[in-house]
Amino acid sequence: MINNIKVCMLIPSFHPLVGGAETQLENLADYLNKAGLYTWILTRKLPDTRSIEIINNVKIVRLRSIK
């Protein structure tokens, strides 16, 4: 990893929802990860999704919404 740089990306929704922003973020996270940066994505938890999972070596953390 490059100097132990860590990148957290925030997005309202992510996989399994797929749209332009989600696809762009997934591609950017994959690129940064391959470049040696520790990259993870923080998003909201949707029904039937895991709280934490790894997709293409990128950690996805899903938090429940607060109403």
C-alpha positions as a printed Julia matrix, in Angstrom:
67×3 Matrix{Float64}:
   0.0    0.0     0.0
   1.09   3.53   -0.71
   2.08   5.05    2.64
  -0.9    3.31    4.28
  -3.33   5.78    2.69
  -6.95   4.94    3.46
  -9.88   6.21    1.41
 -13.49   6.11    2.6
 -16.16   6.78    0.0
 -19.72   7.71    0.97
 -22.73   7.0    -1.21
 -26.46   6.78   -0.34
 -26.91   3.43   -2.09
 -24.61   0.79   -3.5
 -24.58  -2.79   -4.73
 -27.05  -4.48   -5.25
 -28.64  -1.22   -6.47
 -26.94  -0.28   -9.7
 -26.96   3.11  -11.38
 -24.48   5.56  -12.85
 -23.1    6.84   -9.53
 -22.81   3.35   -8.06
 -21.01   2.03  -11.14
 -18.64   5.01  -11.21
 -17.84   4.61   -7.52
 -17.25   0.87   -7.9
 -14.83   1.51  -10.79
 -13.0    4.25   -8.86
 -12.72   2.11   -5.73
 -11.35  -0.79   -7.77
  -8.82   1.51   -9.47
  -7.63   3.02   -6.17
  -7.41  -0.41   -4.58
  -5.27  -1.72   -7.44
  -3.08   1.4    -7.1
  -2.31   0.33   -3.54
  -4.68   2.48   -1.48
  -6.88   0.86    1.17
 -10.36   1.73   -0.09
 -13.72   1.13    1.53
 -17.28   2.23    0.85
 -19.78   3.44    3.44
 -23.45   3.29    2.47
 -26.9    2.67    3.94
 -28.14  -0.8     4.75
 -31.01  -1.98    2.61
 -33.24  -5.0     3.32
 -31.59  -8.33    2.57
 -28.07  -6.89    2.4
 -25.12  -7.71    4.64
 -23.77  -5.14    7.06
 -20.21  -5.82    5.92
 -18.95  -7.56    2.82
 -16.01  -7.54    0.43
 -16.62  -6.97   -3.28
 -13.6   -7.02   -5.62
 -11.26  -6.62   -2.61
 -13.12  -3.45   -1.5
 -14.78  -3.45    1.91
 -18.44  -2.37    1.87
 -19.89  -1.19    5.21
 -23.65  -0.65    5.4
 -25.23   1.29    8.26
 -28.87   1.37    9.23
 -30.67   4.63    8.57
 -31.77   6.79   11.47
 -35.31   8.08   11.29
